[in-house]
């Protein structure tokens, strides 16, 4: 029994000393929009409309990453006033030190959000 104590204690120490995966936090804000992404959250990228949420009509969202881009057309905000990407969709754009740009188009307006890592 004693010969098992040392390996178990060493295993526990090694497990406790492992560094957790680095968290990535991104946020951006423009005149009408705010974008938030946290890698430690179960949610993906969330895009919030900052003004009164009257009918904005269909949105067009384009995310430009370092190696790829994604264009989504005819999406709507949810009841809480934001649009949410899945965690899987978001992870490909929001890697450590990435600087994606999000272009929003709605009604006859458009804005770009430059994402910054926090």
N, CA, C and O atoms as CSV, one atom per row, in Angstrom:
chain,resi,resn,atom,element,x,y,z
A,1,UNK,N,N,0.826,-1.204,0.000
A,1,UNK,CA,C,0.000,0.000,0.000
A,1,UNK,C,C,0.862,1.256,0.000
A,1,UNK,O,O,0.538,2.227,-0.684
A,2,UNK,N,N,1.967,1.248,0.768
A,2,UNK,CA,C,2.830,2.430,0.861
A,2,UNK,C,C,3.474,2.763,-0.474
A,2,UNK,O,O,3.710,3.936,-0.766
A,3,UNK,N,N,3.766,1.749,-1.296
A,3,UNK,CA,C,4.426,2.031,-2.564
A,3,UNK,C,C,3.498,2.774,-3.536
A,3,UNK,O,O,3.987,3.328,-4.520
A,4,UNK,N,N,2.198,2.806,-3.302
A,4,UNK,CA,C,1.252,3.529,-4.147
A,4,UNK,C,C,1.064,4.976,-3.728
A,4,UNK,O,O,0.581,5.783,-4.523
A,5,UNK,N,N,1.426,5.322,-2.518
A,5,UNK,CA,C,1.211,6.688,-2.019
A,5,UNK,C,C,2.067,7.695,-2.762
A,5,UNK,O,O,1.564,8.740,-3.173
A,6,UNK,N,N,3.345,7.408,-2.944
A,6,UNK,CA,C,4.248,8.363,-3.616
A,6,UNK,C,C,3.808,8.626,-5.058
A,6,UNK,O,O,3.718,9.792,-5.443
A,7,UNK,N,N,3.531,7.609,-5.875
A,7,UNK,CA,C,3.080,7.902,-7.242
A,7,UNK,C,C,1.763,8.688,-7.280
A,7,UNK,O,O,1.584,9.556,-8.134
A,8,UNK,N,N,0.862,8.390,-6.376
A,8,UNK,CA,C,-0.413,9.114,-6.353
A,8,UNK,C,C,-0.192,10.573,-5.986
A,8,UNK,O,O,-0.784,11.462,-6.598
A,9,UNK,N,N,0.657,10.829,-4.990
A,9,UNK,CA,C,0.958,12.208,-4.592
A,9,UNK,C,C,1.638,12.942,-5.740
A,9,UNK,O,O,1.303,14.096,-6.006
A,10,UNK,N,N,2.582,12.306,-6.425
A,10,UNK,CA,C,3.247,12.936,-7.569
A,10,UNK,C,C,2.258,13.243,-8.694
A,10,UNK,O,O,2.327,14.304,-9.314
A,11,UNK,N,N,1.359,12.332,-8.948
A,11,UNK,CA,C,0.345,12.555,-9.974
A,11,UNK,C,C,-0.542,13.738,-9.618
A,11,UNK,O,O,-0.855,14.558,-10.481
A,12,UNK,N,N,-0.948,13.835,-8.365
A,12,UNK,CA,C,-1.766,14.966,-7.916
A,12,UNK,C,C,-0.999,16.279,-8.047
A,12,UNK,O,O,-1.570,17.283,-8.473
A,13,UNK,N,N,0.260,16.289,-7.695
A,13,UNK,CA,C,1.078,17.504,-7.818
A,13,UNK,C,C,1.231,17.926,-9.274
A,13,UNK,O,O,1.110,19.108,-9.596
A,14,UNK,N,N,1.493,16.976,-10.142
A,14,UNK,CA,C,1.632,17.299,-11.563
A,14,UNK,C,C,0.331,17.830,-12.149
A,14,UNK,O,O,0.343,18.765,-12.949
A,15,UNK,N,N,-0.764,17.249,-11.763
A,15,UNK,CA,C,-2.069,17.712,-12.238
A,15,UNK,C,C,-2.355,19.127,-11.746
A,15,UNK,O,O,-2.869,19.953,-12.501
A,16,UNK,N,N,-2.035,19.405,-10.514
A,16,UNK,CA,C,-2.291,20.731,-9.944
A,16,UNK,C,C,-1.394,21.787,-10.558
A,16,UNK,O,O,-1.781,22.954,-10.622
A,17,UNK,N,N,-0.203,21.413,-11.014
A,17,UNK,CA,C,0.752,22.378,-11.555
A,17,UNK,C,C,0.546,22.682,-13.025
A,17,UNK,O,O,1.175,23.601,-13.548
A,18,UNK,N,N,-0.309,21.944,-13.705
A,18,UNK,CA,C,-0.540,22.221,-15.116
A,18,UNK,C,C,-1.190,23.584,-15.258
A,18,UNK,O,O,-2.112,23.927,-14.519
A,19,UNK,N,N,-0.698,24.357,-16.218
A,19,UNK,CA,C,-1.284,25.683,-16.431
A,19,UNK,C,C,-2.587,25.523,-17.205
A,19,UNK,O,O,-2.645,24.761,-18.170
A,20,UNK,N,N,-3.623,26.230,-16.793
A,20,UNK,CA,C,-4.888,26.142,-17.521
A,20,UNK,C,C,-4.740,26.784,-18.894
A,20,UNK,O,O,-3.845,27.598,-19.120
A,21,UNK,N,N,-5.621,26.411,-19.795
A,21,UNK,CA,C,-5.601,26.997,-21.133
A,21,UNK,C,C,-5.783,28.510,-21.020
A,21,UNK,O,O,-6.602,28.992,-20.238
A,22,UNK,N,N,-5.018,29.240,-21.802
A,22,UNK,CA,C,-5.089,30.700,-21.766
A,22,UNK,C,C,-6.480,31.170,-22.185
A,22,UNK,O,O,-7.029,30.714,-23.188
A,23,UNK,N,N,-7.029,32.075,-21.409
A,23,UNK,CA,C,-8.323,32.650,-21.753
A,23,UNK,C,C,-8.105,33.802,-22.718
A,23,UNK,O,O,-7.103,34.512,-22.636
A,24,UNK,N,N,-9.042,33.981,-23.624
A,24,UNK,CA,C,-8.979,35.058,-24.596
A,24,UNK,C,C,-10.238,35.892,-24.440
A,24,UNK,O,O,-11.349,35.362,-24.474
A,25,UNK,N,N,-10.069,37.186,-24.269
A,25,UNK,CA,C,-11.202,38.103,-24.111
A,25,UNK,C,C,-11.105,39.188,-25.178
A,25,UNK,O,O,-10.085,39.865,-25.302
A,26,UNK,N,N,-12.165,39.340,-25.931
A,26,UNK,CA,C,-12.208,40.365,-26.972
A,26,UNK,C,C,-13.429,41.234,-26.740
A,26,UNK,O,O,-14.486,40.764,-26.319
A,27,UNK,N,N,-13.253,42.521,-27.030
A,27,UNK,CA,C,-14.376,43.451,-26.939
A,27,UNK,C,C,-14.140,44.580,-27.943
A,27,UNK,O,O,-13.000,44.971,-28.197
A,28,UNK,N,N,-15.210,45.088,-28.498
A,28,UNK,CA,C,-15.133,46.223,-29.418
A,28,UNK,C,C,-16.427,47.012,-29.298
A,28,UNK,O,O,-17.477,46.469,-28.956
A,29,UNK,N,N,-16.330,48.308,-29.587
A,29,UNK,CA,C,-17.510,49.154,-29.507
A,29,UNK,C,C,-17.427,50.208,-30.598
A,29,UNK,O,O,-16.372,50.796,-30.835
A,30,UNK,N,N,-18.548,50.434,-31.253
A,30,UNK,CA,C,-18.661,51.511,-32.228
A,30,UNK,C,C,-19.844,52.379,-31.803
A,30,UNK,O,O,-20.353,52.231,-30.692
A,31,UNK,N,N,-20.272,53.252,-32.652
A,31,UNK,CA,C,-21.364,54.152,-32.298
A,31,UNK,C,C,-22.661,53.394,-31.987
A,31,UNK,O,O,-23.382,53.755,-31.057
A,32,UNK,N,N,-22.956,52.344,-32.766
A,32,UNK,CA,C,-24.220,51.622,-32.606
A,32,UNK,C,C,-24.086,50.177,-32.136
A,32,UNK,O,O,-25.091,49.555,-31.791
A,33,UNK,N,N,-22.864,49.624,-32.111
A,33,UNK,CA,C,-22.683,48.201,-31.848
A,33,UNK,C,C,-21.608,47.943,-30.809
A,33,UNK,O,O,-20.671,48.725,-30.647
A,34,UNK,N,N,-21.764,46.830,-30.112
A,34,UNK,CA,C,-20.745,46.344,-29.186
A,34,UNK,C,C,-20.590,44.849,-29.438
A,34,UNK,O,O,-21.579,44.131,-29.588
A,35,UNK,N,N,-19.337,44.385,-29.483
A,35,UNK,CA,C,-19.038,42.973,-29.700
A,35,UNK,C,C,-18.294,42.436,-28.486
A,35,UNK,O,O,-17.388,43.087,-27.968
A,36,UNK,N,N,-18.681,41.240,-28.031
A,36,UNK,CA,C,-18.037,40.619,-26.870
A,36,UNK,C,C,-17.791,39.145,-27.162
A,36,UNK,O,O,-18.672,38.439,-27.654
A,37,UNK,N,N,-16.577,38.693,-26.850
A,37,UNK,CA,C,-16.244,37.274,-26.943
A,37,UNK,C,C,-15.306,36.918,-25.798
A,37,UNK,O,O,-14.292,37.586,-25.597
A,38,UNK,N,N,-15.633,35.882,-25.054
A,38,UNK,CA,C,-14.782,35.346,-23.985
A,38,UNK,C,C,-14.600,33.855,-24.243
A,38,UNK,O,O,-15.576,33.116,-24.370
A,39,UNK,N,N,-13.364,33.426,-24.317
A,39,UNK,CA,C,-13.104,32.022,-24.620
A,39,UNK,C,C,-13.547,31.086,-23.503
A,39,UNK,O,O,-13.796,29.907,-23.753
A,40,UNK,N,N,-13.650,31.587,-22.282
A,40,UNK,CA,C,-14.054,30.725,-21.167
A,40,UNK,C,C,-15.567,30.670,-20.992
A,40,UNK,O,O,-16.053,30.056,-20.041
A,41,UNK,N,N,-16.307,31.288,-21.876
A,41,UNK,CA,C,-17.766,31.271,-21.826
A,41,UNK,C,C,-18.297,30.156,-22.728
A,41,UNK,O,O,-17.622,29.735,-23.668
A,42,UNK,N,N,-19.490,29.689,-22.442
A,42,UNK,CA,C,-20.123,28.692,-23.305
A,42,UNK,C,C,-20.704,29.338,-24.552
A,42,UNK,O,O,-21.023,28.651,-25.522
A,43,UNK,N,N,-20.843,30.662,-24.526
A,43,UNK,CA,C,-21.406,31.382,-25.664
A,43,UNK,C,C,-20.300,31.785,-26.631
A,43,UNK,O,O,-19.127,31.867,-26.266
A,44,UNK,N,N,-20.699,32.029,-27.855
A,44,UNK,CA,C,-19.764,32.528,-28.846
A,44,UNK,C,C,-19.785,34.048,-28.864
A,44,UNK,O,O,-20.170,34.688,-27.886
A,45,UNK,N,N,-19.372,34.609,-29.976
A,45,UNK,CA,C,-19.374,36.056,-30.171
A,45,UNK,C,C,-20.799,36.576,-30.077
A,45,UNK,O,O,-21.719,36.001,-30.658
A,46,UNK,N,N,-20.978,37.675,-29.336
A,46,UNK,CA,C,-22.289,38.324,-29.236
A,46,UNK,C,C,-22.154,39.753,-29.745
A,46,UNK,O,O,-21.227,40.469,-29.369
A,47,UNK,N,N,-23.081,40.162,-30.601
A,47,UNK,CA,C,-23.111,41.508,-31.164
A,47,UNK,C,C,-24.358,42.220,-30.658
A,47,UNK,O,O,-25.480,41.822,-30.971
A,48,UNK,N,N,-24.156,43.273,-29.876
A,48,UNK,CA,C,-25.261,44.012,-29.252
A,48,UNK,C,C,-25.518,45.307,-30.001
A,48,UNK,O,O,-24.582,46.028,-30.348
A,49,UNK,N,N,-26.784,45.600,-30.249
A,49,UNK,CA,C,-27.177,46.888,-30.809
A,49,UNK,C,C,-27.379,47.847,-29.649
A,49,UNK,O,O,-28.106,47.523,-28.710
A,50,UNK,N,N,-26.755,49.020,-29.686
A,50,UNK,CA,C,-26.734,49.925,-28.536
A,50,UNK,C,C,-27.867,50.944,-28.507
A,50,UNK,O,O,-28.136,51.517,-27.451
A,51,UNK,N,N,-28.534,51.188,-29.618
A,51,UNK,CA,C,-29.630,52.153,-29.639
A,51,UNK,C,C,-30.943,51.443,-29.345
A,51,UNK,O,O,-30.970,50.250,-29.045
A,52,UNK,N,N,-32.020,52.194,-29.436
A,52,UNK,CA,C,-33.338,51.588,-29.272
A,52,UNK,C,C,-33.478,50.472,-30.288
A,52,UNK,O,O,-33.098,50.630,-31.448
A,53,UNK,N,N,-34.019,49.353,-29.861
A,53,UNK,CA,C,-34.083,48.231,-30.783
A,53,UNK,C,C,-35.400,48.166,-31.539
A,53,UNK,O,O,-36.140,47.186,-31.460
A,54,UNK,N,N,-35.669,49.234,-32.271
A,54,UNK,CA,C,-36.784,49.200,-33.207
A,54,UNK,C,C,-36.431,48.181,-34.284
A,54,UNK,O,O,-35.342,47.607,-34.265
A,55,UNK,N,N,-37.309,47.966,-35.183
A,55,UNK,CA,C,-37.041,46.983,-36.234
A,55,UNK,C,C,-35.862,47.442,-37.081
A,55,UNK,O,O,-35.956,48.430,-37.810
A,56,UNK,N,N,-34.769,46.727,-36.978
A,56,UNK,CA,C,-33.578,47.061,-37.768
A,56,UNK,C,C,-33.634,46.437,-39.148
A,56,UNK,O,O,-32.826,46.756,-40.020
A,57,UNK,N,N,-34.579,45.558,-39.336
A,57,UNK,CA,C,-34.610,44.831,-40.587
A,57,UNK,C,C,-33.532,43.770,-40.598
A,57,UNK,O,O,-32.907,43.505,-39.571
A,58,UNK,N,N,-33.312,43.170,-41.734
A,58,UNK,CA,C,-32.284,42.134,-41.804
A,58,UNK,C,C,-30.882,42.742,-41.707
A,58,UNK,O,O,-30.606,43.797,-42.278
A,59,UNK,N,N,-30.019,42.063,-40.983
A,59,UNK,CA,C,-28.627,42.493,-40.822
A,59,UNK,C,C,-27.738,41.709,-41.770
A,59,UNK,O,O,-28.015,40.560,-42.116
A,60,UNK,N,N,-26.668,42.362,-42.175
A,60,UNK,CA,C,-25.606,41.651,-42.883
A,60,UNK,C,C,-24.351,41.804,-42.043
A,60,UNK,O,O,-23.941,42.921,-41.726
A,61,UNK,N,N,-23.739,40.680,-41.682
A,61,UNK,CA,C,-22.563,40.674,-40.818
A,61,UNK,C,C,-21.424,39.990,-41.563
A,61,UNK,O,O,-21.582,38.890,-42.093
A,62,UNK,N,N,-20.280,40.655,-41.594
A,62,UNK,CA,C,-19.089,40.067,-42.195
A,62,UNK,C,C,-17.972,40.112,-41.165
A,62,UNK,O,O,-17.685,41.163,-40.593
A,63,UNK,N,N,-17.350,38.972,-40.934
A,63,UNK,CA,C,-16.203,38.906,-40.027
A,63,UNK,C,C,-14.984,38.555,-40.864
A,63,UNK,O,O,-14.960,37.540,-41.560
A,64,UNK,N,N,-13.969,39.415,-40.786
A,64,UNK,CA,C,-12.716,39.170,-41.501
A,64,UNK,C,C,-11.660,38.761,-40.500
A,64,UNK,O,O,-11.312,39.527,-39.601
A,65,UNK,N,N,-11.153,37.554,-40.657
A,65,UNK,CA,C,-10.085,37.061,-39.817
A,65,UNK,C,C,-8.766,37.129,-40.560
A,65,UNK,O,O,-8.691,37.676,-41.661
A,66,UNK,N,N,-7.731,36.574,-39.959
A,66,UNK,CA,C,-6.420,36.584,-40.587
A,66,UNK,C,C,-6.389,35.743,-41.857
A,66,UNK,O,O,-5.787,36.141,-42.854
A,67,UNK,N,N,-7.037,34.578,-41.822
A,67,UNK,CA,C,-6.955,33.670,-42.960
A,67,UNK,C,C,-8.297,33.377,-43.608
A,67,UNK,O,O,-8.346,32.773,-44.679
A,68,UNK,N,N,-9.375,33.789,-42.982
A,68,UNK,CA,C,-10.681,33.480,-43.537
A,68,UNK,C,C,-11.675,34.562,-43.180
A,68,UNK,O,O,-11.430,35.397,-42.309
A,69,UNK,N,N,-12.811,34.532,-43.873
A,69,UNK,CA,C,-13.875,35.473,-43.550
A,69,UNK,C,C,-15.203,34.731,-43.632
A,69,UNK,O,O,-15.310,33.660,-44.230
A,70,UNK,N,N,-16.207,35.337,-43.010
A,70,UNK,CA,C,-17.538,34.745,-43.010
A,70,UNK,C,C,-18.538,35.861,-43.237
A,70,UNK,O,O,-18.458,36.911,-42.599
A,71,UNK,N,N,-19.473,35.641,-44.135
A,71,UNK,CA,C,-20.493,36.626,-44.450
A,71,UNK,C,C,-21.851,36.010,-44.152
A,71,UNK,O,O,-22.178,34.941,-44.668
A,72,UNK,N,N,-22.638,36.676,-43.326
A,72,UNK,CA,C,-23.964,36.197,-42.950
A,72,UNK,C,C,-24.970,37.259,-43.354
A,72,UNK,O,O,-24.820,38.434,-43.020
A,73,UNK,N,N,-25.985,36.837,-44.069
A,73,UNK,CA,C,-26.987,37.793,-44.546
A,73,UNK,C,C,-28.354,37.469,-43.957
A,73,UNK,O,O,-28.649,36.324,-43.616
A,74,UNK,N,N,-29.176,38.503,-43.848
A,74,UNK,CA,C,-30.577,38.369,-43.437
A,74,UNK,C,C,-30.755,37.731,-42.061
A,74,UNK,O,O,-31.576,36.829,-41.894
A,75,UNK,N,N,-29.990,38.197,-41.080
A,75,UNK,CA,C,-30.177,37.722,-39.704
A,75,UNK,C,C,-30.864,38.811,-38.892
A,75,UNK,O,O,-30.829,39.987,-39.255
A,76,UNK,N,N,-31.480,38.414,-37.807
A,76,UNK,CA,C,-32.219,39.332,-36.936
A,76,UNK,C,C,-31.646,39.284,-35.526
A,76,UNK,O,O,-31.066,38.276,-35.121
A,77,UNK,N,N,-31.807,40.369,-34.781
A,77,UNK,CA,C,-31.448,40.370,-33.364
A,77,UNK,C,C,-32.484,39.561,-32.590
A,77,UNK,O,O,-33.639,39.462,-33.004
A,78,UNK,N,N,-32.066,38.985,-31.466
A,78,UNK,CA,C,-33.029,38.288,-30.617
A,78,UNK,C,C,-33.786,39.291,-29.746
A,78,UNK,O,O,-33.567,40.497,-29.870
A,79,UNK,N,N,-34.658,38.822,-28.882
A,79,UNK,CA,C,-35.477,39.702,-28.032
A,79,UNK,C,C,-34.632,40.581,-27.114
A,79,UNK,O,O,-35.035,41.691,-26.766
A,80,UNK,N,N,-33.452,40.077,-26.723
A,80,UNK,CA,C,-32.577,40.831,-25.816
A,80,UNK,C,C,-31.750,41.887,-26.550
A,80,UNK,O,O,-31.002,42.629,-25.913
A,81,UNK,N,N,-31.868,41.969,-27.859
A,81,UNK,CA,C,-31.185,43.000,-28.629
A,81,UNK,C,C,-29.789,42.642,-29.092
A,81,UNK,O,O,-28.968,43.535,-29.303
A,82,UNK,N,N,-29.493,41.348,-29.258
A,82,UNK,CA,C,-28.177,40.980,-29.781
A,82,UNK,C,C,-28.276,39.766,-30.695
A,82,UNK,O,O,-29.266,39.036,-30.700
A,83,UNK,N,N,-27.215,39.582,-31.465
A,83,UNK,CA,C,-27.086,38.404,-32.316
A,83,UNK,C,C,-25.919,37.602,-31.779
A,83,UNK,O,O,-24.887,38.172,-31.424
A,84,UNK,N,N,-26.064,36.295,-31.715
A,84,UNK,CA,C,-25.032,35.448,-31.127
A,84,UNK,C,C,-24.565,34.396,-32.131
A,84,UNK,O,O,-25.370,33.721,-32.773
A,85,UNK,N,N,-23.245,34.276,-32.248
A,85,UNK,CA,C,-22.636,33.202,-33.022
A,85,UNK,C,C,-22.414,32.019,-32.091
A,85,UNK,O,O,-22.343,32.191,-30.875
A,86,UNK,N,N,-22.307,30.837,-32.644
A,86,UNK,CA,C,-22.010,29.678,-31.818
A,86,UNK,C,C,-20.551,29.735,-31.365
A,86,UNK,O,O,-19.735,30.451,-31.945
A,87,UNK,N,N,-20.248,28.990,-30.351
A,87,UNK,CA,C,-18.874,28.906,-29.843
A,87,UNK,C,C,-17.935,28.399,-30.941
A,87,UNK,O,O,-16.835,28.923,-31.114
A,88,UNK,N,N,-18.369,27.394,-31.669
A,88,UNK,CA,C,-17.540,26.805,-32.730
A,88,UNK,C,C,-17.274,27.807,-33.850
A,88,UNK,O,O,-16.147,27.900,-34.336
A,89,UNK,N,N,-18.297,28.560,-34.268
A,89,UNK,CA,C,-18.116,29.581,-35.308
A,89,UNK,C,C,-17.128,30.649,-34.852
A,89,UNK,O,O,-16.300,31.109,-35.638
A,90,UNK,N,N,-17.212,31.041,-33.595
A,90,UNK,CA,C,-16.394,32.130,-33.060
A,90,UNK,C,C,-14.937,31.746,-32.888
A,90,UNK,O,O,-14.046,32.560,-33.131
A,91,UNK,N,N,-14.687,30.520,-32.472
A,91,UNK,CA,C,-13.324,30.100,-32.147
A,91,UNK,C,C,-12.367,30.213,-33.325
A,91,UNK,O,O,-11.176,30.452,-33.124
A,92,UNK,N,N,-12.862,30.047,-34.549
A,92,UNK,CA,C,-11.949,30.107,-35.687
A,92,UNK,C,C,-11.455,31.528,-35.958
A,92,UNK,O,O,-10.422,31.697,-36.606
A,93,UNK,N,N,-12.161,32.549,-35.480
A,93,UNK,CA,C,-11.734,33.938,-35.670
A,93,UNK,C,C,-11.018,34.514,-34.456
A,93,UNK,O,O,-10.184,35.409,-34.590
A,94,UNK,N,N,-11.342,34.004,-33.272
A,94,UNK,CA,C,-10.845,34.602,-32.037
A,94,UNK,C,C,-9.801,33.715,-31.368
A,94,UNK,O,O,-10.051,33.079,-30.344
A,95,UNK,N,N,-8.644,33.698,-31.976
A,95,UNK,CA,C,-7.512,32.991,-31.400
A,95,UNK,C,C,-6.607,34.029,-30.749
A,95,UNK,O,O,-6.756,35.226,-30.993
A,96,UNK,N,N,-5.684,33.579,-29.935
A,96,UNK,CA,C,-4.780,34.486,-29.244
A,96,UNK,C,C,-4.081,35.396,-30.248
A,96,UNK,O,O,-3.559,34.933,-31.263
A,97,UNK,N,N,-4.076,36.686,-29.957
A,97,UNK,CA,C,-3.433,37.737,-30.758
A,97,UNK,C,C,-4.073,37.957,-32.121
A,97,UNK,O,O,-3.485,38.639,-32.961
A,98,UNK,N,N,-5.244,37.411,-32.366
A,98,UNK,CA,C,-5.962,37.673,-33.613
A,98,UNK,C,C,-6.603,39.054,-33.535
A,98,UNK,O,O,-6.910,39.546,-32.449
A,99,UNK,N,N,-6.800,39.670,-34.692
A,99,UNK,CA,C,-7.434,40.991,-34.739
A,99,UNK,C,C,-8.513,41.017,-35.821
A,99,UNK,O,O,-8.369,41.700,-36.835
A,100,UNK,N,N,-9.585,40.275,-35.599
A,100,UNK,CA,C,-10.653,40.258,-36.607
A,100,UNK,C,C,-11.372,41.603,-36.683
A,100,UNK,O,O,-11.372,42.383,-35.730
A,101,UNK,N,N,-11.976,41.849,-37.828
A,101,UNK,CA,C,-12.780,43.054,-38.035
A,101,UNK,C,C,-14.198,42.597,-38.366
A,101,UNK,O,O,-14.396,41.695,-39.180
A,102,UNK,N,N,-15.175,43.224,-37.732
A,102,UNK,CA,C,-16.577,42.888,-37.961
A,102,UNK,C,C,-17.240,44.067,-38.670
A,102,UNK,O,O,-17.182,45.200,-38.193
A,103,UNK,N,N,-17.863,43.794,-39.802
A,103,UNK,CA,C,-18.593,44.814,-40.560
A,103,UNK,C,C,-20.084,44.546,-40.396
A,103,UNK,O,O,-20.562,43.445,-40.668
A,104,UNK,N,N,-20.807,45.559,-39.952
A,104,UNK,CA,C,-22.249,45.451,-39.738
A,104,UNK,C,C,-22.963,46.336,-40.765
A,104,UNK,O,O,-22.572,47.483,-40.976
A,105,UNK,N,N,-24.003,45.804,-41.398
A,105,UNK,CA,C,-24.847,46.589,-42.285
A,105,UNK,C,C,-26.295,46.361,-41.889
A,105,UNK,O,O,-26.734,45.221,-41.739
A,106,UNK,N,N,-27.033,47.448,-41.722
A,106,UNK,CA,C,-28.442,47.379,-41.374
A,106,UNK,C,C,-29.117,48.622,-41.922
A,106,UNK,O,O,-28.501,49.682,-42.028
A,107,UNK,N,N,-30.367,48.484,-42.263
A,107,UNK,CA,C,-31.113,49.564,-42.900
A,107,UNK,C,C,-30.215,50.202,-43.956
A,107,UNK,O,O,-29.770,49.500,-44.865
A,108,UNK,N,N,-29.934,51.485,-43.876
A,108,UNK,CA,C,-29.036,52.110,-44.855
A,108,UNK,C,C,-27.709,52.503,-44.196
A,108,UNK,O,O,-26.988,53.359,-44.708
A,109,UNK,N,N,-27.393,51.878,-43.069
A,109,UNK,CA,C,-26.171,52.231,-42.338
A,109,UNK,C,C,-25.186,51.070,-42.316
A,109,UNK,O,O,-25.547,49.915,-42.538
A,110,UNK,N,N,-23.927,51.415,-42.042
A,110,UNK,CA,C,-22.923,50.376,-41.837
A,110,UNK,C,C,-21.834,50.899,-40.913
A,110,UNK,O,O,-21.539,52.094,-40.889
A,111,UNK,N,N,-21.253,49.998,-40.163
A,111,UNK,CA,C,-20.159,50.309,-39.235
A,111,UNK,C,C,-19.217,49.115,-39.188
A,111,UNK,O,O,-19.594,47.981,-39.484
A,112,UNK,N,N,-17.981,49.410,-38.805
A,112,UNK,CA,C,-16.986,48.353,-38.610
A,112,UNK,C,C,-16.489,48.407,-37.186
A,112,UNK,O,O,-16.307,49.482,-36.614
A,113,UNK,N,N,-16.273,47.248,-36.625
A,113,UNK,CA,C,-15.741,47.139,-35.276
A,113,UNK,C,C,-14.379,46.459,-35.344
A,113,UNK,O,O,-14.255,45.344,-35.851
A,114,UNK,N,N,-13.366,47.136,-34.834
A,114,UNK,CA,C,-12.045,46.523,-34.763
A,114,UNK,C,C,-11.906,45.888,-33.396
A,114,UNK,O,O,-11.903,46.575,-32.375
A,115,UNK,N,N,-11.793,44.597,-33.386
A,115,UNK,CA,C,-11.762,43.838,-32.144
A,115,UNK,C,C,-10.385,43.945,-31.499
A,115,UNK,O,O,-9.358,43.825,-32.168
A,116,UNK,N,N,-10.381,44.170,-30.199
A,116,UNK,CA,C,-9.131,44.242,-29.452
A,116,UNK,C,C,-9.127,43.164,-28.361
A,116,UNK,O,O,-10.139,42.919,-27.704
A,117,UNK,N,N,-7.984,42.538,-28.188
A,117,UNK,CA,C,-7.811,41.503,-27.175
A,117,UNK,C,C,-7.603,42.165,-25.823
A,117,UNK,O,O,-6.733,43.026,-25.693
A,118,UNK,N,N,-8.382,41.785,-24.809
A,118,UNK,CA,C,-8.257,42.348,-23.451
A,118,UNK,C,C,-7.813,41.289,-22.502
A,118,UNK,O,O,-7.648,41.556,-21.312
